[in-house]
Amino acid sequence: MYSAAVQDLIDELGRLPGIGPKSAQRIAFHLLRLSPEDALRLARTIAVVKERVSWCRRCFNIAEVPEGTNSAEEAPECEICRDPRRDPSVVCVVEEPRDVIAVEKTREYRGRYHVLQGAISPIDGIGPDKLRIRELLARLDPEGIKEVILCTNPNIEGDATALYLASLLKALPVKVTRIASGLPVGGDLEYADELTLGRALEGRRELGD
């Protein structure tokens, strides 16, 4: 058995997504081999992120607290929402903040975003009530949104989420489109190349009944 401190480190690392027991052990011993300066720099970086980074109060993308404020609880707006050059009438709905980066790399989209922070997945206990769907609906009228692009991942969970949102939005005076099938079924946006994702955005289609 490892010492209590080392075992606590392994246990905490094992709680991270995608990190199994063996990976947690490897990372723990890598950290133990680091110099004190490198280890403390990593710890400080994590602490700063937790202190300075929050969710955008408008779209729920990642947002950094402006200088001069003391807490991430003040819920700032992200850089994209603050950018006056973005088209506020078009909103691209994605699952995670990393998907925003994937779409931005295409340079084909100049609207705003809404991050659901997940996808509908009954097997994982994630229903619509656990996503930022109510917040999306609340944005439509005040922001004058005319088109909602459903840019969820082309897999079972992403398609289920897109269909659910389309059913909610079909009775509202807003155009609802889904990115084209240039993306491989079962894939994730973050792994798509810029050209493929850009063509998928260009070829988006309006969702009917």
BELLINLIN-V61316 format. One record per residue. N is the residue number from 0. RES is the residue in one letter. PSI is psi in whole degrees, 0 to 359 (999 if undefined). NEAR is the number of other ideal C-beta (glycine too) atoms within 10 Angstrom. Layout:
BEGIN
N,RES,PSI,NEAR + N,RES,PSI,NEAR
END
This chain:
BEGIN
0,M,147,5 + 1,Y,166,12 + 2,S,162,8 + 3,A,319,8 + 4,A,316,9 + 5,V,318,15 + 6,Q,322,13 + 7,D,319,12 + 8,L,315,19 + 9,I,317,19 + 10,D,317,12 + 11,E,318,12 + 12,L,324,18 + 13,G,344,16 + 14,R,349,8 + 15,L,146,11 + 16,P,134,4 + 17,G,2,5 + 18,I,111,16 + 19,G,180,11 + 20,P,317,11 + 21,K,319,9 + 22,S,320,14 + 23,A,320,18 + 24,Q,316,18 + 25,R,317,14 + 26,I,320,16 + 27,A,315,19 + 28,F,333,13 + 29,H,317,9 + 30,L,324,15 + 31,L,331,11 + 32,R,346,8 + 33,L,154,12 + 34,S,156,8 + 35,P,323,7 + 36,E,315,8 + 37,D,319,11 + 38,A,318,13 + 39,L,327,11 + 40,R,319,12 + 41,L,315,12 + 42,A,320,11 + 43,R,321,10 + 44,T,317,10 + 45,I,317,10 + 46,A,319,10 + 47,V,318,10 + 48,V,316,12 + 49,K,331,10 + 50,E,323,12 + 51,R,345,16 + 52,V,135,13 + 53,S,188,19 + 54,W,138,18 + 55,C,131,23 + 56,R,345,14 + 57,R,308,20 + 58,C,349,26 + 59,F,23,22 + 60,N,174,23 + 61,I,135,18 + 62,A,141,24 + 63,E,137,14 + 64,V,130,17 + 65,P,156,10 + 66,E,143,6 + 67,G,353,5 + 68,T,160,11 + 69,N,345,8 + 70,S,144,10 + 71,A,351,17 + 72,E,350,8 + 73,E,355,11 + 74,A,78,14 + 75,P,177,20 + 76,E,151,15 + 77,C,170,23 + 78,E,324,13 + 79,I,316,19 + 80,C,332,17 + 81,R,347,12 + 82,D,113,11 + 83,P,348,5 + 84,R,349,6 + 85,R,148,16 + 86,D,111,13 + 87,P,352,14 + 88,S,353,14 + 89,V,129,18 + 90,V,128,22 + 91,C,119,24 + 92,V,122,24 + 93,V,169,27 + 94,E,315,23 + 95,E,159,21 + 96,P,327,18 + 97,R,335,13 + 98,D,332,25 + 99,V,316,24 + 100,I,318,14 + 101,A,316,19 + 102,V,320,24 + 103,E,327,15 + 104,K,339,14 + 105,T,336,18 + 106,R,22,9 + 107,E,353,15 + 108,Y,132,20 + 109,R,18,11 + 110,G,200,18 + 111,R,182,22 + 112,Y,164,26 + 113,H,122,26 + 114,V,118,25 + 115,L,339,22 + 116,Q,43,16 + 117,G,187,15 + 118,A,155,22 + 119,I,125,24 + 120,S,89,15 + 121,P,325,9 + 122,I,334,7 + 123,D,6,11 + 124,G,23,7 + 125,I,109,15 + 126,G,176,12 + 127,P,330,14 + 128,D,344,7 + 129,K,0,14 + 130,L,170,21 + 131,R,50,18 + 132,I,317,19 + 133,R,321,10 + 134,E,325,16 + 135,L,312,21 + 136,L,325,15 + 137,A,342,11 + 138,R,335,19 + 139,L,303,16 + 140,D,310,11 + 141,P,327,7 + 142,E,0,13 + 143,G,39,9 + 144,I,128,22 + 145,K,336,15 + 146,E,136,16 + 147,V,118,27 + 148,I,119,21 + 149,L,105,22 + 150,C,41,29 + 151,T,164,25 + 152,N,144,25 + 153,P,60,22 + 154,N,184,16 + 155,I,312,14 + 156,E,317,18 + 157,G,319,26 + 158,D,320,17 + 159,A,321,16 + 160,T,318,25 + 161,A,317,22 + 162,L,321,15 + 163,Y,315,18 + 164,L,320,25 + 165,A,322,18 + 166,S,327,12 + 167,L,326,15 + 168,L,344,19 + 169,K,333,12 + 170,A,358,7 + 171,L,155,13 + 172,P,62,9 + 173,V,140,15 + 174,K,132,15 + 175,V,121,22 + 176,T,159,19 + 177,R,139,23 + 178,I,148,25 + 179,A,169,15 + 180,S,33,11 + 181,G,348,17 + 182,L,144,21 + 183,P,135,12 + 184,V,132,11 + 185,G,357,10 + 186,G,175,14 + 187,D,146,17 + 188,L,321,23 + 189,E,342,14 + 190,Y,357,11 + 191,A,144,22 + 192,D,161,10 + 193,E,320,14 + 194,L,314,11 + 195,T,315,15 + 196,L,323,25 + 197,G,317,18 + 198,R,325,15 + 199,A,322,22 + 200,L,317,19 + 201,E,324,13 + 202,G,19,12 + 203,R,150,18 + 204,R,155,11 + 205,E,137,10 + 206,L,129,18 + 207,G,200,7 + 208,D,999,5
END
